[in-house]
Amino acid sequence: MKWTELFTSSVGKKVIMSITGISLIGFLVVHAGINACIWANDSGEMFNKAAHFMGHTIVIRILEVGLFVGILLHIVQGLALEFQNRSKRQKGYQVPMGNKGSKWYSRSMGLLGTLILLFLIMHISHFWISSRITHDLAPVDINGSEYENLYLRMVEVFQSPVVVILYVLGCFSLAWHLMHGFQSAFRTLGVHNQRYLTLLHSVGVAFSVIVPLVFAMMPVSIVLGWIS
């Protein structure tokens, strides 16, 4: 396959989707781990230190650029595949297959991906711009050093039940998107051994439930006052 076919052919688009998808799965693990620091119940000290490290380490900032490129490629190639598949299905099945043909979430990856994109835009506007661009977060002193109080911004944002509901819905969409995307990515990259596929299915289901649940429980914990 020529390198240009990665961006033009159906197989190439799927390969790009798989590579970027696996990279984003790794990002989700790191992001969930850092955000989970809020449950230390130390007024955000551990979380603010972790956020400071991620925002002021040159290697992390370089990887962050790669992350945004990966997200953009994932979105563009995903939309291209969705439009391409829809154009090939000019005429639907005479008898609806339902879940006998494929799971509803595998048939709705375009919709779920769009919902996640809208959620991502909201998330970036709430936190990333303030911590990376405008730097308008309140300062906080931790052991004699000054940090940006991203934890305080999180508490302020999640005082709104409407915002919390939108975040939970975003996490719900992410869970279903991962349910198909996790194992599909490895299949596209050549994993066909049934034993490995069975293992990937189990790991994928667990990942698709646990990680979005961790993300969803953060705004819920804040708005319900479960952390201090």
C-alpha positions in Angstrom: 0.0 0.0 0.0 1.3 3.4 -1.0 1.4 6.0 1.9 -1.0 8.2 0.0 -3.6 5.3 0.1 -3.6 5.7 3.9 -5.7 8.8 3.3 -7.6 7.8 0.2 -8.5 4.1 0.2 -11.1 2.5 2.5 -8.4 0.2 4.0 -6.0 3.1 4.5 -8.7 5.1 6.3 -9.4 2.2 8.6 -5.7 1.8 9.4 -5.5 5.5 10.3 -8.6 5.2 12.4 -7.1 2.2 14.2 -3.7 3.7 14.9 -5.1 7.0 16.1 -7.8 5.2 18.1 -5.3 3.0 20.0 -3.3 6.2 20.7 -6.4 7.9 22.1 -7.1 4.8 24.2 -3.7 5.3 25.8 -4.5 9.0 26.4 -7.8 8.1 28.1 -6.0 5.9 30.6 -3.5 8.7 31.5 -6.3 11.3 31.6 -8.5 9.2 33.8 -5.6 8.4 36.1 -4.8 12.1 36.6 -8.4 13.2 37.0 -8.9 10.4 39.6 -6.5 12.3 41.9 -9.5 14.4 42.9 -10.7 11.5 45.1 -7.6 12.0 47.3 -9.9 14.4 49.2 -7.0 16.8 49.8 -8.6 20.0 48.4 -7.2 19.2 45.0 -3.5 19.3 46.0 -2.6 16.0 44.3 -4.7 16.8 41.2 -3.2 20.3 40.8 0.3 18.9 41.1 -0.4 16.3 38.4 -2.1 18.9 36.2 0.9 21.2 36.6 3.3 18.4 35.6 1.3 17.7 32.5 1.1 21.3 31.5 4.7 22.3 32.1 6.7 19.4 30.9 8.1 19.9 27.4 7.8 16.2 26.4 4.2 16.1 27.5 3.5 19.4 25.6 5.0 17.9 22.4 2.9 14.7 22.8 -0.1 17.0 23.3 0.4 18.4 19.8 0.5 14.8 18.5 -2.6 14.1 20.4 -4.5 16.9 18.7 -3.3 15.8 15.3 -4.4 12.2 16.1 -7.8 13.5 17.2 -8.2 15.5 14.0 -7.2 12.6 11.8 -9.5 10.3 13.7 -12.4 12.6 13.2 -11.7 13.4 9.5 -11.1 9.7 8.5 -14.1 8.6 10.6 -16.4 11.1 8.8 -15.0 10.1 5.5 -15.7 6.4 6.1 -19.2 7.2 7.4 -20.1 9.2 4.2 -18.5 6.6 2.0 -20.4 3.8 3.7 -23.7 5.7 3.4 -23.1 6.4 -0.3 -22.7 2.7 -0.9 -26.0 1.9 0.9 -28.3 3.8 -1.4 -30.9 1.1 -0.9 -31.5 -0.3 2.5 -32.2 -3.9 3.4 -35.6 -5.1 2.4 -35.8 -6.9 5.8 -34.2 -4.9 8.7 -31.4 -7.0 10.2 -31.3 -5.2 13.5 -28.7 -6.7 15.9 -28.6 -9.9 13.9 -26.3 -8.2 11.4 -24.4 -6.0 13.8 -24.8 -4.3 17.1 -26.5 -0.9 17.1 -23.5 0.9 18.4 -21.3 -0.5 15.6 -23.8 0.9 13.1 -23.9 4.2 14.9 -20.2 5.0 15.2 -20.7 8.2 13.2 -23.4 9.5 15.5 -21.6 8.5 18.6 -18.4 10.1 17.3 -20.2 13.3 16.6 -21.6 13.4 20.1 -18.2 12.8 21.5 -16.8 15.6 19.4 -19.4 18.1 20.8 -18.5 16.9 24.3 -14.8 17.4 23.5 -15.4 20.9 22.4 -17.3 21.7 25.6 -14.5 20.0 27.7 -11.8 22.0 26.0 -13.6 25.3 26.5 -14.1 24.6 30.2 -10.6 23.4 31.1 -7.9 23.2 28.4 -8.2 26.8 27.1 -7.9 28.2 30.7 -5.0 26.0 31.6 -3.0 26.2 28.3 -4.0 29.4 26.5 -5.5 32.1 28.7 -4.0 31.0 32.0 -6.8 32.8 33.9 -7.0 30.2 36.7 -6.8 31.3 40.3 -3.4 30.6 41.9 -3.0 28.3 44.8 -0.1 27.8 47.2 1.1 24.2 47.8 4.1 23.7 50.1 5.4 27.1 49.2 5.0 26.8 45.4 2.4 28.5 43.3 0.2 26.4 41.0 -2.8 27.1 38.8 -5.9 25.9 40.7 -7.5 23.8 38.0 -9.2 21.8 40.7 -11.2 24.9 41.7 -12.2 25.4 38.1 -13.5 21.8 38.0 -15.5 22.4 41.2 -17.0 25.6 39.8 -17.9 24.1 36.4 -19.6 21.0 38.0 -21.8 23.0 40.3 -24.3 23.1 37.4 -26.5 20.0 37.2 -27.1 20.7 33.5 -23.3 20.6 32.8 -23.0 17.5 34.8 -25.8 15.8 32.8 -24.1 16.8 29.5 -20.8 15.4 30.7 -22.4 12.1 31.8 -24.1 11.8 28.4 -20.8 12.4 26.8 -19.2 9.6 28.8 -22.2 7.4 27.9 -21.5 8.0 24.2 -17.8 7.4 24.7 -18.6 4.0 26.3 -20.6 2.8 23.4 -18.1 4.2 20.9 -15.3 2.2 22.6 -17.4 -0.9 22.8 -17.0 -1.3 19.1 -13.9 0.7 18.4 -11.6 -1.0 20.9 -11.5 -4.5 19.3 -12.2 -3.2 15.8 -8.9 -1.3 15.9 -6.9 -4.4 16.6 -8.8 -6.4 14.0 -8.0 -3.8 11.4 -4.3 -4.0 12.3 -4.2 -7.8 11.7 -5.2 -9.5 15.0 -7.3 -12.5 13.8 -6.3 -15.2 16.3 -9.5 -16.3 18.0 -7.9 -16.6 21.4 -6.5 -13.1 21.2 -9.8 -11.8 19.8 -11.7 -13.3 22.8 -9.2 -11.7 25.2 -9.5 -8.3 23.4 -13.2 -8.5 23.5 -13.1 -9.0 27.3 -10.5 -6.3 27.8 -12.4 -4.0 25.5 -15.7 -4.4 27.3 -14.1 -3.8 30.7 -12.2 -0.8 29.4 -15.4 0.6 27.7 -17.2 0.4 31.0 -14.6 1.3 33.6 -12.9 4.3 32.0 -16.1 6.2 30.9 -17.5 5.4 34.4 -14.5 6.9 36.0 -14.9 10.1 33.9 -18.7 10.2 34.6 -18.2 9.8 38.4 -16.0 12.8 38.7 -18.6 15.5 37.9 -21.2 13.5 39.8 -19.0 13.3 42.9 -18.4 17.0 42.8 -22.0 18.1 42.3 -23.2 15.7 45.1 -20.4 16.9 47.5 -18.8 13.5 47.8 -15.3 15.0 47.7 -13.8 18.0 49.5 
